[in-house]
Amino acid sequence: MCKRNDSDLFFTCSLIECIGRTIKQRRSVVVAGLGRQKLEFIYDYADVLHCEPIQKVAEDVIADCGLHGGNFDNVSDCLYEVPSVFTIGKVYARLIEDLSAEDDVIDTLIAVYRSWMNDVLSDYNEVAYFQPREYLAESYRAGDLLEA
């Protein structure tokens, strides 16, 4: 298992969320558009990148990677209080921490964002992102949300 409270992973996941909201794309599309090399760069240099406002970093990454806008707007679709990019970043980071080994964090990140779990966590009208980290990890391993 990778280290708990991995602040670089937390920043990386929060940035993915911020980018997705900015360009209105599914987070899986953002991860695919960034590619492994850029994801590794963001993760490796998160301690430096987090010194800037996350929205500025997001805009720089969008421009650098040539990411384009879409029509996925889970923020406008939200019927309740919209969780912050950091709240969602924390949920993804914890899930990835619980699923990955120390040396495969980026592989696990890519797998989680490409999985069914991404759609579940992107629906802010559901309560999946409020669930305990152990529940989300076991649900991911099972391939579907477990009965509560």
C-alpha positions as CSV (number, residue, x, y, z in Angstrom):
1,M,0.0,0.0,0.0
2,C,1.3,3.5,-0.8
3,K,1.8,5.9,2.1
4,R,-1.2,7.4,3.7
5,N,-1.8,11.1,3.5
6,D,0.2,11.4,0.3
7,S,-0.1,15.2,-0.2
8,D,1.4,14.9,-3.7
9,L,-1.4,12.5,-4.7
10,F,-4.0,14.7,-3.0
11,F,-2.8,17.7,-5.0
12,T,-2.7,15.7,-8.3
13,C,-6.3,14.4,-7.8
14,S,-7.5,17.9,-6.8
15,L,-5.9,19.3,-9.9
16,I,-7.6,16.7,-12.1
17,E,-10.9,17.7,-10.5
18,C,-10.2,21.4,-11.1
19,I,-9.3,20.8,-14.7
20,G,-12.4,18.7,-15.3
21,R,-14.6,21.4,-13.9
22,T,-12.9,24.2,-15.8
23,I,-13.1,22.5,-19.2
24,K,-16.3,20.5,-18.4
25,Q,-14.9,17.1,-19.2
26,R,-15.2,13.8,-17.5
27,R,-12.2,13.2,-15.2
28,S,-11.4,10.1,-17.2
29,V,-11.0,12.3,-20.3
30,V,-8.8,14.7,-18.4
31,V,-6.5,11.8,-17.2
32,A,-6.3,10.5,-20.8
33,G,-5.6,14.0,-22.1
34,L,-2.8,14.5,-19.6
35,G,-1.2,11.1,-20.3
36,R,1.2,9.2,-18.0
37,Q,4.2,11.5,-18.5
38,K,2.3,14.7,-17.5
39,L,0.6,12.9,-14.6
40,E,4.0,11.7,-13.3
41,F,5.3,15.3,-13.7
42,I,2.4,16.7,-11.7
43,Y,2.8,14.1,-9.0
44,D,6.6,14.5,-8.8
45,Y,6.4,18.3,-8.6
46,A,3.2,18.7,-6.7
47,D,5.2,20.2,-3.7
48,V,6.2,23.1,-6.0
49,L,3.0,23.4,-8.1
50,H,0.8,23.7,-5.0
51,C,2.5,27.0,-4.2
52,E,0.4,28.6,-7.0
53,P,-3.4,28.9,-6.8
54,I,-4.8,25.6,-8.1
55,Q,-6.9,27.4,-10.7
56,K,-3.8,29.0,-12.2
57,V,-2.0,25.6,-12.3
58,A,-5.1,24.1,-13.9
59,E,-5.2,26.8,-16.6
60,D,-1.5,26.3,-17.3
61,V,-1.8,22.6,-17.6
62,I,-4.9,22.9,-19.9
63,A,-2.9,25.2,-22.2
64,D,0.3,23.1,-22.1
65,C,-1.6,19.9,-22.9
66,G,-4.0,21.4,-25.4
67,L,-7.0,20.1,-23.5
68,H,-10.4,21.0,-25.0
69,G,-13.8,21.8,-23.4
70,G,-16.7,19.4,-23.4
71,N,-20.2,19.4,-22.0
72,F,-19.9,17.3,-18.8
73,D,-21.1,19.7,-16.1
74,N,-21.6,17.8,-12.9
75,V,-21.4,21.1,-10.9
76,S,-24.5,22.6,-12.6
77,D,-26.3,19.2,-12.3
78,C,-25.7,19.1,-8.5
79,L,-28.9,19.6,-6.6
80,Y,-27.1,20.2,-3.3
81,E,-24.0,21.9,-2.1
82,V,-21.2,21.3,-4.6
83,P,-18.2,19.6,-2.9
84,S,-14.9,21.5,-3.4
85,V,-12.2,20.3,-5.7
86,F,-10.2,19.5,-2.6
87,T,-13.0,17.4,-1.1
88,I,-13.2,15.3,-4.2
89,G,-9.4,15.2,-4.6
90,K,-9.2,13.8,-1.1
91,V,-11.7,11.0,-1.9
92,Y,-9.8,10.0,-5.0
93,A,-6.4,10.2,-3.2
94,R,-7.6,8.0,-0.3
95,L,-9.0,5.4,-2.7
96,I,-5.8,5.3,-4.7
97,E,-3.7,5.1,-1.5
98,D,-5.8,2.1,-0.4
99,L,-5.5,0.3,-3.7
100,S,-1.9,1.0,-4.8
101,A,1.5,-0.2,-3.8
102,E,4.3,2.3,-3.2
103,D,5.6,1.9,-6.8
104,D,2.4,1.9,-8.8
105,V,0.6,5.1,-7.7
106,I,0.2,6.5,-11.2
107,D,-0.9,3.2,-12.6
108,T,-3.6,2.9,-9.9
109,L,-4.6,6.6,-10.5
110,I,-5.1,5.9,-14.2
111,A,-7.0,2.7,-13.5
112,V,-9.4,4.3,-10.9
113,Y,-10.2,7.3,-13.2
114,R,-10.9,5.0,-16.1
115,S,-13.1,2.7,-14.0
116,W,-16.8,2.6,-13.2
117,M,-16.0,4.2,-9.9
118,N,-15.2,7.5,-11.6
119,D,-18.9,7.8,-12.7
120,V,-20.1,7.1,-9.2
121,L,-17.8,9.6,-7.6
122,S,-18.6,12.3,-10.2
123,D,-22.4,12.2,-9.4
124,Y,-22.6,14.7,-6.6
125,N,-26.3,14.0,-6.1
126,E,-25.4,10.6,-4.8
127,V,-23.6,10.1,-1.5
128,A,-20.8,7.8,-2.6
129,Y,-18.1,10.4,-2.0
130,F,-19.2,10.6,1.6
131,Q,-18.7,6.9,2.2
132,P,-15.8,5.6,4.4
133,R,-12.6,5.0,2.5
134,E,-12.6,1.3,3.3
135,Y,-16.1,1.0,1.8
136,L,-15.0,2.7,-1.4
137,A,-11.9,0.5,-1.7
138,E,-13.8,-2.7,-1.1
139,S,-16.5,-1.7,-3.5
140,Y,-13.9,-0.9,-6.2
141,R,-12.3,-4.4,-5.6
142,A,-15.8,-6.0,-5.9
143,G,-16.6,-4.1,-9.1
144,D,-19.7,-2.5,-7.8
145,L,-21.0,-0.6,-4.7
146,L,-21.5,-2.9,-1.8
147,E,-24.7,-3.2,0.0
148,A,-24.6,-0.9,3.1
